[in-house]
Each structure stands twice: as C-alpha cells, then as structure tokens.
Amino acid sequence: NGIDLEEIDALMPAHRHERGIRDADRVLVCVSRLHRQKGIDTLLLALEQLDPIPPDFKLLLIGDGPLKDRFQRWIEDSDLTSVVRVMGRTEE
C-alpha cells in the first residue's frame, strides 16, 4: 500500500526524538501484522548476521500480532535492543 511521504516527513523529527533516534540515524520501518507469514523473522535473522551492525542503523517494527512477544524476546536475547524497537500498534 502506498503512503504520503510528505505527511510522514512532517511527523518524523518529533517522532524520531521521542524514540531515541538521532537525526543522522538511518531508519528502516516495517509496518506489518506481526505474523510468521510476513517474514519478520527473516529480517531479524539478517540483522543477527551483520557484524558489526552499523551504529547509525535502527529498525522500527510497527504493528501487533501473535508473534509480538516472541519477537521482543528474540530482540532481547540477541542483544538487538539498541537497534530494534517494537512499537506495537499505532493509529499514526
């Protein structure tokens, strides 16, 4: 589905700072239902393979679903909490 990038750009500075993301950070945003069909596990596996993960990289997982808690534990167990944030469902 398409999104209005101008609308997103207008929101980003405040939202970035609220979430501890610096202006210079590169952010990958995944908006999805957190379900195995969406392949988020593949994304997390790929992050685990990066050595080192670039210090200016962040991943935001926005959404909810049956695997939210599992993904959160995976992120914590893999020491990816400084890189990946599970934001949950949002109306924004």
C-alpha positions in Angstrom: 0.0 0.0 0.0 1.2 3.5 -0.8 1.8 6.3 1.7 2.1 10.0 1.5 5.8 10.7 2.1 5.2 14.4 2.7 2.9 13.6 5.6 5.5 11.2 7.0 8.3 13.7 6.6 6.3 16.3 8.6 5.9 13.8 11.5 9.3 12.4 11.6 11.5 14.8 13.6 9.3 14.8 16.7 8.7 11.0 16.5 12.4 10.3 16.0 13.5 12.1 19.1 10.7 10.6 21.2 12.0 7.2 20.3 15.7 8.0 20.9 16.6 8.1 17.3 19.1 10.7 16.3 18.7 12.9 13.2 21.6 11.2 11.5 20.4 7.7 12.1 19.2 5.6 9.2 15.8 4.1 10.0 14.1 1.1 8.4 10.4 1.0 9.2 8.4 -2.2 9.0 4.6 -1.7 9.3 3.0 -5.1 9.5 1.0 -7.6 11.3 3.5 -9.5 13.4 2.8 -12.9 12.0 5.0 -15.6 10.5 3.6 -15.0 7.0 5.2 -11.6 7.0 8.8 -12.8 7.1 9.9 -10.6 10.0 11.9 -13.5 11.4 14.0 -13.4 8.2 14.6 -9.7 8.8 15.8 -10.3 12.4 18.0 -13.2 11.2 19.6 -10.9 8.7 20.3 -8.4 11.4 21.9 -11.0 13.5 24.3 -11.8 10.6 25.6 -8.2 10.4 28.9 -7.9 12.2 29.1 -5.2 13.2 25.7 -3.6 12.8 26.2 0.0 11.7 25.9 2.3 14.7 23.6 4.6 12.8 21.1 1.9 11.8 17.7 1.5 13.5 14.8 -0.8 12.8 11.2 0.1 13.9 8.7 -2.7 13.9 5.2 -1.1 13.9 2.3 -3.4 14.3 0.8 -6.1 16.5 0.1 -9.8 16.2 0.6 -13.2 17.6 4.4 -13.0 17.4 4.9 -9.7 19.1 6.1 -11.1 22.4 8.2 -13.7 20.7 10.0 -11.1 18.5 10.5 -8.9 21.6 12.2 -11.8 23.5 14.3 -12.6 20.4 15.5 -9.0 20.2 16.4 -9.0 23.8 18.1 -12.4 23.7 20.1 -11.4 20.6 21.2 -8.1 22.2 19.5 -6.1 19.4 17.6 -3.7 21.8 19.8 -0.8 20.8 18.9 -1.4 17.2 15.4 -2.7 17.0 12.3 -1.2 18.6 8.9 -3.0 18.7 6.5 -0.1 18.6 3.2 -2.1 18.7 0.0 -0.9 17.0 -0.3 2.8 16.4 -3.0 5.0 14.9 -0.5 7.4 13.5 
